[in-house]
Structures are given as structure tokens and as C-alpha cells.
Amino acid sequence: MARVVVDVMLKPEILDPQGQAVQRALPRLGFDGISDVRQGKRFELEVEGPVDEAALARIRELAETFLANTVIEDFDVRVEETAEEVAP
């Protein structure tokens, strides 16, 4: 079984009030040197069977039509190794 990760972020030109609130709080909490914070969403999909180009195309379609609002958000789809794949 493979894991496909879909990261959804606001487009750079879209105001991110949640990210700004976090960024303003960081110095008060002792975390200096952070100039910008953007908040997004991460979806982890466990996929049965091989993750080939057809499966990735289907997941991109899912992301574009359901997981992200493409008017204000960008998304990235990638395959991530699972612990089972990494184990010797």
C-alpha cells in the first residue's frame, strides 16, 4: 500500500490571516527570526495497488475538484514512502 500526500496552500497573492496571526505570536513566545508563516492543509491518502501515472492523474483530479478550492488555493501531489517500504 502506498501513501500519496496532497498539500493544499493558499495562493501567494491570497491573504492568509491565520498564518499572519501565528507569525505575530512567534516573537512573544520567544521564536525570533521567522519572517513569514503560511498555513495550509495536508491530506494523506492510502492507495491500494500501484501508484502509477493513471492513479496519480485520478488523485490530481480529486485534489482539483474536492480537496482544494483552485480559485484561491494551489495543491501539490506526491508519493511518500511508508514505513513498510523503508523497512529492510
N, C-alpha and C positions, 0 to 999 in steps of 0.2 A: 504494500500500500504506500502511495506517495502522498506527500503534503505539498499543496500549492498554496502560496501566500498571495493575497491581494491587498496591497497597501493603497488606501484612498486618502488623498490630501487635497485641501483647498488649493485652487489655482493661485499662483503667486500674486496676482493682481486683486484677489479677493481678501477683504479684511478678515482677520482671524482674532475675534475678541477673546476667545478662551486662551489662545496662545499668548496674547498680549497680557492677560491677567496673570498667567504663570510667569511670564518674563518680568513683570513689575514686582512680583513677590520674591523672586530669587535673591536679590541683594539683601532684603530684610531677613532672609533665612540664612544669610552667610555664603551664598553661592554667587560670587562675583565673576565677571568675565564672560557672561553669556549675553550676546548681543541680540539674539532673536530666538523666538520659540514659535513653532507651528504645530498645531495639534491635528491629528488625523485618526483614521480607523485602520485596523488590521484584521483581515479575515483569514483564517486558516481552514483550508478545505482538504479533507482526507479523501483521496481519489482511489477508487477501486480500479484495478487494471493499470495498463501502461499509460504514462502521461506523454503522449505523442503530440504532434502538431495539431491533429484534429481535436484532441482533448483540450489543449491549450486554447485553441480558437473558440471552443464552446465556453470555456471559463472566461475568456475575454468578453464574449457576448453576454454572459451572466453579469460580469462586473459592469459593463456599459449600460445594461438595461435595468439592473436591480440593485447592485451594491453601491454604485456611485451616481451622483447627480452630475452628469457631464457638463452641464451648463456652468457649474461653479467648482467642480472637483476634477482632478486628474487621478488616474489609477495606474498601478504597476502590477504585473502578474509575474511571479517567478516560482520555480520549483525549489523546494527546500528539502535537504536530506533529513530523513527521520532517524531516530536512534537505532532502529533496526538496520538501516542501511550502513551506518557508521561502524557498528559492532563488528569485531573481527570474526 
